[in-house]
Amino acid sequence: MIGLLFLTTIALWLFACVWLSTKVGNLVADSRWQPPTKVFSLIALLSSPFLDEVIGKYQFEKLCKTNGIESADVSKAHGRKVKVEYGDRVPVRETILPIKESDVSFRDADTDEILIRHKNYYASGGWLMRYTWLSLGSNHTMLFDGSTCDIRKEQKIFKANSITFLYK
């Protein structure tokens, strides 16, 4: 049943985009420019539901690169055992997707001294995932993993610096 609803939604969206791009293309007076206008407007209309996630992906990646583990000074933690503390998630302003930011602190397991401090980010999906039934109740991003900054980079940095992560 869900498959039929999904296919019906896609068919209606495709029909509406073709119809609207044909109308827009017919508004162009010069007949040489009508076909390219129709094609361009069809492509723009078909991609519009995903545009916020495409822009949000680049904003998310820039935040992670600028303030994430890649930007942190890990030299104090070299060869030590650390435990992690996460701060509250607060909304980031001026992003196209709802993105939340959390302070992350890595403390020495023995002395409780803060050795590494950086930020982590969590993104929700675009309007298609948040406001339509197509998400099936999930508000996660559709085009990228917005659940956290790349954990593989963190693991690689920890391994390169002989940092042991202790789980509570």
N, CA and C of each residue as an Amber inpcrd file, in Angstrom:
protein
   504
   0.8200000  -1.2000000   0.0000000   0.0000000   0.0000000   0.0000000
   0.8620000   1.2630000   0.0000000   1.9110000   1.2410000   0.8320000
   2.7930000   2.3960000   0.8800000   3.4810000   2.5860000  -0.4600000
   3.8480000   1.4770000  -1.1030000   4.4790000   1.5500000  -2.4200000
   3.5770000   2.2200000  -3.4440000   2.2750000   1.8850000  -3.3970000
   1.3260000   2.5140000  -4.3250000   1.1730000   4.0060000  -4.0420000
   1.1260000   4.3650000  -2.7670000   1.0540000   5.7880000  -2.4150000
   2.3070000   6.5340000  -2.8790000   3.4560000   5.9050000  -2.6930000
   4.7120000   6.5140000  -3.1140000   4.7280000   6.7120000  -4.6350000
   4.3750000   5.6630000  -5.3880000   4.3510000   5.7690000  -6.8510000
   3.3320000   6.7930000  -7.3350000   2.1830000   6.8580000  -6.6830000
   1.1620000   7.8450000  -7.0420000   1.6810000   9.2610000  -6.7960000
   2.3360000   9.4650000  -5.6710000   2.8960000  10.7770000  -5.3490000
   3.9460000  11.1850000  -6.3770000   4.8300000  10.2600000  -6.7260000
   5.8820000  10.5410000  -7.7120000   5.2550000  10.8500000  -9.0720000
   4.2500000  10.0660000  -9.4740000   3.5910000  10.2900000 -10.7690000
   2.8970000  11.6530000 -10.8030000   2.2160000  12.0210000  -9.7300000
   1.5640000  13.3300000  -9.6710000   2.5780000  14.4670000  -9.7000000
   3.6830000  14.2960000  -8.9760000   4.7320000  15.3210000  -8.9630000
   5.3360000  15.4690000 -10.3570000   5.6110000  14.3540000 -11.0200000
   6.1720000  14.3930000 -12.3710000   5.2030000  15.0570000 -13.3400000
   3.9290000  14.6890000 -13.2600000   2.9150000  15.2950000 -14.1210000
   2.8310000  16.8070000 -13.8820000   2.7930000  17.2170000 -12.6280000
   2.7090000  18.6470000 -12.3000000   3.9330000  19.4060000 -12.8060000
   5.1160000  18.8200000 -12.6710000   6.3430000  19.4820000 -13.1380000
   6.3570000  19.6240000 -14.6530000   5.9670000  18.5640000 -15.3620000
   5.9120000  18.6240000 -16.8340000   4.8900000  19.6550000 -17.2770000
   3.7230000  19.6420000 -16.6600000   2.6640000  20.5960000 -17.0200000
   3.1300000  22.0340000 -16.7880000   3.7010000  22.2910000 -15.6200000
   4.1390000  23.6390000 -15.2800000   5.3070000  24.0940000 -16.1600000
   6.2590000  23.2160000 -16.4420000   7.3810000  23.6090000 -17.3010000
   6.9200000  23.8700000 -18.7330000   5.9030000  23.1500000 -19.1910000
   5.3360000  23.4100000 -20.5130000   4.6840000  24.7900000 -20.5450000
   3.9480000  25.1170000 -19.4900000   3.3080000  26.4400000 -19.4060000
   4.3590000  27.5550000 -19.3900000   5.4040000  27.3540000 -18.6050000
   6.4660000  28.3670000 -18.5160000   7.1690000  28.5060000 -19.8650000
   7.4790000  27.3840000 -20.5050000   8.1400000  27.4130000 -21.8080000
   7.3050000  28.0960000 -22.8700000   5.9890000  27.9280000 -22.8240000
   5.0990000  28.5490000 -23.8110000   4.9800000  30.0600000 -23.6180000
   5.3850000  30.5650000 -22.4700000   5.3600000  32.0110000 -22.2380000
   6.4770000  32.7390000 -22.9830000   7.5000000  31.9960000 -23.4020000
   8.6190000  32.5870000 -24.1320000   8.1800000  32.8660000 -25.5650000
   8.3700000  34.1000000 -26.0100000   7.8980000  34.5170000 -27.3320000
   8.7010000  33.8870000 -28.4650000   9.9940000  33.8030000 -28.3270000
  10.8610000  33.2620000 -29.3690000  10.7890000  31.7350000 -29.3500000
  10.3240000  31.1310000 -30.4480000  10.1240000  29.6780000 -30.4870000
  11.4320000  28.9000000 -30.3750000  12.5700000  29.5230000 -30.6960000
  13.8530000  28.8370000 -30.5530000  14.2130000  28.6190000 -29.0870000
  13.7160000  29.4820000 -28.2180000  14.0400000  29.3970000 -26.7920000
  13.0160000  28.6070000 -25.9860000  11.9090000  28.2180000 -26.6050000
  10.8880000  27.4720000 -25.8680000  11.3580000  26.0990000 -25.3820000
  11.9430000  25.2440000 -26.2530000  12.3890000  23.9320000 -25.7630000
  13.4490000  24.0130000 -24.6470000  14.5090000  24.8550000 -24.7910000
  15.4690000  24.9210000 -23.6820000  14.8410000  25.4550000 -22.3910000
  13.9020000  26.3810000 -22.5110000  13.2350000  26.9190000 -21.3240000
  12.4110000  25.8260000 -20.6470000  11.7420000  25.0160000 -21.4430000
  10.9450000  23.9220000 -20.8890000  11.8310000  22.9040000 -20.1690000
  12.9490000  22.5510000 -20.7850000  13.8560000  21.5770000 -20.1860000
  14.4600000  22.1330000 -18.8980000  14.9460000  23.3700000 -18.9500000
  15.5490000  23.9830000 -17.7660000  14.5330000  24.0970000 -16.6230000
  13.3430000  24.5330000 -16.9300000  12.3390000  24.6810000 -15.8750000
  11.9080000  23.3120000 -15.3330000  11.8680000  22.2830000 -16.1850000
  11.5380000  20.9340000 -15.7150000  12.6150000  20.4260000 -14.7530000
  13.8770000  20.6140000 -15.1130000  14.9760000  20.1850000 -14.2410000
  14.9300000  20.9400000 -12.9070000  14.6830000  22.2460000 -12.9730000
  14.6140000  23.0560000 -11.7510000  13.4500000  22.6070000 -10.8680000
  12.3110000  22.3440000 -11.4600000  11.1480000  21.9170000 -10.6770000
  11.3450000  20.5290000 -10.0720000  11.9270000  19.6070000 -10.8520000
  12.1340000  18.2490000 -10.3370000  13.1440000  18.2170000  -9.1920000
  14.1330000  19.0980000  -9.2370000  15.1570000  19.0970000  -8.1840000
  14.7960000  19.9680000  -6.9830000  13.7790000  20.7800000  -7.0860000
  13.4510000  21.7200000  -6.0080000  13.1610000  21.0680000  -4.6430000
  12.5460000  19.8850000  -4.5570000  12.3220000  19.3120000  -3.2210000
  13.6040000  18.9260000  -2.4850000  14.7030000  18.7800000  -3.2300000
  15.9570000  18.3430000  -2.6280000  16.9630000  19.4700000  -2.4590000
  16.6350000  20.6400000  -2.9310000  17.5830000  21.7550000  -2.9460000
  18.0350000  22.1570000  -1.5470000  17.1150000  22.1710000  -0.5880000
  17.5020000  22.5620000   0.7680000  18.4800000  21.5620000   1.3800000
  18.3350000  20.2780000   1.0570000  19.2770000  19.2880000   1.5860000
  20.6450000  19.3910000   0.9180000  20.6720000  19.7380000  -0.3490000
  21.9550000  19.9060000  -1.0310000  22.7190000  21.0750000  -0.4150000
  22.0510000  22.2000000  -0.2220000  22.6880000  23.3690000   0.3990000
  23.0490000  23.0530000   1.8530000  22.1320000  22.4060000   2.5730000
  22.3600000  22.0550000   3.9750000  23.5360000  21.1190000   4.1620000
  23.7600000  20.2200000   3.2000000  24.8980000  19.3060000   3.2700000
  26.2010000  20.0890000   3.2910000  26.3240000  21.0750000   2.4260000
  27.5540000  21.8670000   2.3800000  27.7140000  22.7270000   3.6390000
  26.6220000  23.2700000   4.1510000  26.7010000  24.0310000   5.3960000
  27.1270000  23.1250000   6.5560000  26.5540000  21.9360000   6.6310000
  26.8750000  20.9630000   7.6750000  28.3480000  20.5680000   7.6150000
  28.8310000  20.2420000   6.4180000  30.2290000  19.8380000   6.2570000
  31.1830000  20.9690000   6.6120000  30.8260000  22.2020000   6.2760000
  31.6830000  23.3390000   6.6070000  31.7550000  23.5340000   8.1250000
  30.6100000  23.4080000   8.8110000  30.6010000  23.5170000  10.2690000
  31.4690000  22.4290000  10.8980000  31.3460000  21.2100000  10.4100000
  32.1320000  20.0990000  10.9570000  33.6200000  20.3260000  10.7250000
  33.9720000  20.7930000   9.5490000  35.3900000  21.0030000   9.2390000
  35.9620000  22.1710000  10.0400000  35.1800000  23.2360000  10.2150000
  35.6540000  24.4290000  10.9080000  35.7450000  24.2280000  12.4160000
  34.7540000  23.5800000  13.0130000  34.6800000  23.4850000  14.4780000
  34.7180000  22.0640000  15.0160000  34.7920000  21.0740000  14.1390000
  34.7520000  19.6780000  14.5690000  36.1030000  19.1710000  15.0310000
  36.2070000  17.8640000  15.1340000  37.4240000  17.2250000  15.6390000
  38.6330000  17.5300000  14.7670000  38.4120000  17.7860000  13.4720000
  39.5200000  18.0990000  12.5710000  40.2290000  19.3940000  12.9730000
  39.4930000  20.3140000  13.5750000  40.0700000  21.6050000  13.9490000
  40.6200000  21.6130000  15.3770000  40.4090000  20.5430000  16.1230000
  40.8200000  20.5040000  17.5340000  42.3070000  20.1840000  17.6730000
  42.9000000  20.7110000  18.7120000  44.2920000  20.4110000  19.0470000
  44.3000000  19.1610000  19.9320000  44.7800000  18.0740000  19.3720000
  44.7660000  16.8020000  20.1040000  46.1310000  16.4600000  20.6900000
  47.0800000  17.3650000  20.5970000  48.4510000  17.0680000  21.0450000
  48.5270000  16.7800000  22.5460000  47.6940000  17.4370000  23.3540000
  47.7260000  17.2010000  24.8110000  47.2370000  15.8040000  25.1780000
  46.4570000  15.1920000  24.2910000  45.8800000  13.8790000  24.5830000
  46.7120000  12.7290000  24.0280000  47.8110000  13.0510000  23.3740000
  48.6340000  12.0180000  22.7350000  49.0370000  10.9240000  23.7460000
  48.6780000   9.6810000  23.4080000  49.0570000   8.5360000  24.2270000
  48.2790000   8.3720000  25.5210000  47.1860000   9.0980000  25.6770000
  46.4350000   9.0360000  26.9400000  45.0800000   8.3690000  26.7500000
  44.4760000   8.0300000  27.8880000  43.1320000   7.4650000  27.8900000
  42.1570000   8.5880000  28.1890000  41.0950000   8.6660000  27.3800000
  40.1330000   9.7510000  27.5380000  38.7130000   9.2240000  27.6530000
  37.8840000  10.0310000  28.2890000  36.4440000   9.7740000  28.3320000
  35.7620000  11.0230000  27.7770000  34.5610000  10.8750000  27.2880000
  33.8930000  11.9680000  26.5730000  32.7170000  12.5210000  27.3730000
  32.4790000  13.8190000  27.2100000  31.2970000  14.4910000  27.7590000
  30.6650000  15.3020000  26.6390000  29.3520000  15.1960000  26.5230000
  28.6130000  15.9440000  25.5050000  27.7920000  17.0320000  26.1780000
  27.8090000  18.2250000  25.5920000  26.9860000  19.3140000  26.0890000
  25.5900000  19.2440000  25.5000000  24.7500000  20.1820000  25.8940000
  23.3900000  20.2470000  25.3640000  23.4160000  20.6130000  23.8870000
  22.4250000  20.1430000  23.1710000  22.2990000  20.4850000  21.7530000
  21.5310000  21.7920000  21.6310000  22.1540000  22.7600000  20.9890000
  21.5040000  24.0620000  20.7790000  21.4260000  24.3420000  19.2810000
  20.3490000  24.9910000  18.8350000  20.1930000  25.2630000  17.4060000
  21.2650000  26.2140000  16.8710000  21.6930000  25.9380000  15.6560000
  22.6240000  26.8110000  14.9480000  21.7840000  27.7540000  14.0960000
  22.1030000  29.0290000  14.1600000  21.3310000  30.0170000  13.4020000
  21.8630000  30.1550000  11.9820000  20.9930000  30.6340000  11.1090000
  21.3200000  30.9700000   9.7280000  21.7950000  29.7730000   8.9000000
  21.1510000  28.6320000   9.0760000  21.3770000  27.4710000   8.2130000
  20.0520000  27.0990000   7.5760000  20.1180000  26.5300000   6.3890000
  18.8900000  26.2110000   5.6580000  18.1650000  25.0080000   6.2720000
  18.9160000  24.0730000   6.8470000  18.3380000  22.9350000   7.5590000
  18.4160000  23.1960000   9.0570000  17.5410000  22.5860000   9.8340000
  17.7010000  22.6760000  11.2830000  18.9380000  21.8830000  11.7120000
  19.9520000  22.5870000  12.1570000  21.1860000  21.9510000  12.6110000
  21.3870000  22.3230000  14.0750000  21.7410000  21.3230000  14.8810000
  22.0240000  21.5700000  16.2940000  23.4990000  21.3260000  16.5580000
  24.0130000  22.0740000  17.5290000  25.4290000  22.0440000  17.8750000
  25.5810000  21.5730000  19.3120000  26.6140000  20.7920000  19.5550000
  26.8830000  20.2970000  20.8990000  28.3770000  20.4180000  21.1810000
  28.7140000  20.8920000  22.3740000  30.1130000  20.9270000  22.7900000
  30.5320000  19.5230000  23.1950000  31.7290000  19.1250000  22.7660000
  32.2600000  17.8110000  23.1070000  33.5930000  18.0210000  23.8180000
  33.7330000  17.4270000  24.9820000  34.9800000  17.5160000  25.7470000
  35.5060000  16.1190000  26.0090000  36.7860000  15.9380000  25.7490000
  37.4510000  14.6830000  26.0740000  38.3350000  14.9560000  27.2840000
  38.0690000  14.2350000  28.3590000  38.8040000  14.4140000  29.6020000
  39.7410000  13.2350000  29.8390000  40.8510000  13.5340000  30.4790000
  41.7770000  12.4830000  30.8720000  41.0450000  11.5510000  31.8430000
  41.1620000  10.2670000  31.6260000  40.4460000   9.2880000  32.4500000
  40.9490000   9.2850000  33.8870000  42.1970000   9.6640000  34.1100000
  42.7740000   9.6270000  35.4560000  42.6560000  10.9580000  36.1840000
  42.9940000  12.0570000  35.5040000  43.0500000  13.3660000  36.1760000
  41.8070000  14.2150000  35.9670000  40.9480000  13.8580000  35.0440000
  39.7280000  14.5980000  34.7110000  40.0210000  15.9410000  34.0340000
  41.2480000  16.1540000  33.5910000  41.6310000  17.3770000  32.8840000
  41.0660000  17.3290000  31.4620000  40.5580000  18.4750000  30.9830000
  40.0590000  18.5350000  29.6120000  41.2550000  18.5830000  28.6650000
  41.3200000  17.6090000  27.7690000  42.4350000  17.4960000  26.8300000
  42.0570000  17.9470000  25.4300000  40.8360000  17.6610000  25.0280000
  40.3670000  18.0140000  23.6850000  38.9820000  18.6170000  23.8270000
  38.7590000  19.6920000  23.0960000  37.4370000  20.3150000  23.0840000
  37.1090000  20.7000000  21.6400000  35.9170000  20.3050000  21.1960000
  35.4450000  20.6790000  19.8520000  33.9240000  20.6610000  19.8420000
  33.3340000  20.8950000  18.6950000  31.8780000  20.8910000  18.5650000
  31.4590000  19.7590000  17.6340000  30.2500000  19.2620000  17.8730000
  29.6630000  18.2570000  17.0080000  28.3190000  18.7860000  16.5180000
  27.9000000  18.3470000  15.3630000  26.6870000  18.8690000  14.7450000
  25.7390000  17.7420000  14.3700000  24.4460000  18.0560000  14.4100000
  23.3880000  17.1010000  14.1130000  22.3450000  17.8130000  13.2420000
  22.0930000  17.2620000  12.0590000  21.1650000  17.9090000  11.1270000
  19.8800000  17.1020000  10.9830000  18.7680000  17.8250000  10.8510000
  17.4920000  17.2050000  10.4980000  17.3040000  17.3420000   8.9970000
  16.4090000  16.5660000   8.4510000  16.1870000  16.5800000   7.0120000
  15.5420000  17.8580000   6.5150000  15.4710000  17.9690000   5.2060000
  14.8460000  19.1170000   4.5620000  13.3340000  19.0660000   4.6990000
  12.6660000  19.9970000   4.0460000  11.2130000  20.0930000   4.2120000
  10.5180000  18.8240000   3.7280000  11.0510000  18.1570000   2.7240000
  10.4360000  16.9310000   2.2200000  10.4270000  15.8370000   3.2920000
  11.4910000  15.7670000   4.0630000  11.5720000  14.7480000   5.1120000
  10.8420000  15.1660000   6.3950000  10.7240000  16.4470000   6.6190000
  10.0870000  16.8970000   7.8590000   8.5750000  17.0510000   7.7420000
   8.0790000  17.4090000   6.5730000   6.6650000  17.8010000   6.4720000
   5.8060000  16.9370000   5.5540000   6.3580000  15.9010000   4.9580000
   5.5310000  15.0500000   4.1000000   5.5080000  13.6230000   4.6450000
   4.5590000  12.8560000   4.1850000   4.4390000  11.4780000   4.6260000
   5.5230000  10.6010000   3.9910000   6.2400000  11.1050000   2.9800000
   7.2710000  10.3200000   2.3040000   8.4100000   9.9090000   3.2490000
   8.5760000  10.6490000   4.3390000   9.6450000  10.3360000   5.2890000
   9.3110000   9.1290000   6.1520000   8.0560000   8.7320000   6.1800000
   7.5790000   7.6160000   7.0030000   7.9340000   7.8040000   8.4780000
   7.8170000   9.0370000   8.9410000   8.0230000   9.3400000  10.3490000
   9.4550000   9.6740000  10.7310000  10.3740000   9.6440000   9.7940000
  11.7810000   9.9530000  10.0880000  12.0750000  11.3810000   9.6480000
  12.7750000  12.1310000  10.4910000  13.1390000  13.4880000  10.0620000
  14.6330000  13.5840000   9.7650000  15.2760000  12.4380000   9.5170000
  16.7000000  12.4190000   9.1930000  16.9200000  12.9280000   7.7730000
  18.1430000  13.3540000   7.5220000  18.4790000  13.8180000   6.1810000
  18.4260000  12.6550000   5.1990000  18.1020000  12.9910000   3.9640000
  17.9530000  11.9800000   2.9400000  19.2300000  11.8390000   2.1010000
  19.9530000  12.9260000   1.8800000  21.0750000  12.9190000   0.9460000
  22.4490000  12.8050000   1.6010000  22.5340000  12.8800000   2.9120000
  23.8110000  12.7350000   3.6090000  23.5480000  12.3030000   5.0450000
  24.5930000  11.8270000   5.7010000  24.4520000  11.3950000   7.0910000
  24.6190000  12.6030000   8.0020000  23.5230000  13.1590000   8.4430000
  23.5630000  14.3460000   9.2940000  23.4490000  14.0260000  10.7690000
  23.6210000  12.7420000  11.1410000  23.4410000  12.3800000  12.5420000
  24.5970000  12.8560000  13.4110000  25.7640000  13.0520000  12.8310000
  26.9250000  13.5590000  13.5560000  28.0100000  13.8620000  12.5430000
  29.0170000  14.6340000  12.9560000  30.1790000  14.8120000  12.0900000
  30.8430000  13.4500000  11.9100000  31.6260000  13.2920000  10.8990000
  32.1810000  11.9970000  10.5130000  32.9610000  11.3320000  11.6510000
  32.4010000  10.2820000  12.2130000  33.0160000   9.5630000  13.3240000
  34.2760000   8.8360000  12.8810000  34.3490000   8.4890000  11.5950000
  35.5460000   7.8020000  11.0890000  36.7750000   8.7030000  11.1590000
  36.5930000  10.0040000  10.9370000  37.7190000  10.9350000  11.0460000
  38.2050000  11.0100000  12.4940000  37.2640000  11.0250000  13.4240000
  37.6290000  11.0560000  14.8370000  38.4260000   9.8030000  15.1990000
  37.9630000   8.6490000  14.7730000  38.6590000   7.4050000  15.0680000
  40.0540000   7.3900000  14.4470000  40.1790000   7.9160000  13.2450000
  41.4710000   7.9700000  12.5660000  42.4390000   8.8910000  13.3100000
  41.9580000  10.0440000  13.7590000  42.7870000  10.9940000  14.5200000
  43.2100000  10.3720000  15.8430000  42.2840000   9.6960000  16.5200000
  42.6100000   9.0540000  17.7940000  43.6660000   7.9570000  17.5940000
  43.5050000   7.1860000  16.5430000  44.4540000   6.0990000  16.2800000
  45.8410000   6.6610000  15.9580000  45.8880000   7.7080000  15.1350000
  47.1690000   8.3120000  14.7490000  47.8930000   8.9060000  15.9480000
  47.1470000   9.3280000  16.9710000  47.7400000   9.9530000  18.1650000
  47.7570000   9.0300000  19.3750000  47.5070000   7.7530000  19.1520000
  47.5160000   6.7420000  20.2240000  46.6250000   7.1320000  21.4030000
  45.4570000   7.6710000  21.0960000  44.5090000   8.0590000  22.1290000
  43.5160000   6.9180000  22.3200000  43.3690000   6.4890000  23.5610000
  42.4450000   5.4020000  23.8700000  41.1540000   6.0000000  24.4010000
  40.0520000   5.6300000  23.7590000  38.7430000   6.1400000  24.1650000
  38.1010000   5.1300000  25.1080000  37.7430000   5.5760000  26.3080000
  37.1020000   4.6990000  27.2840000  35.5850000   4.9080000  27.2430000
  34.8760000   3.8350000  27.1330000  33.4160000   3.9020000  27.1680000
  32.9810000   3.7850000  28.6260000  31.9510000   4.5340000  28.9770000
  31.4940000   4.5300000  30.3730000  30.8180000   3.2430000  30.7310000
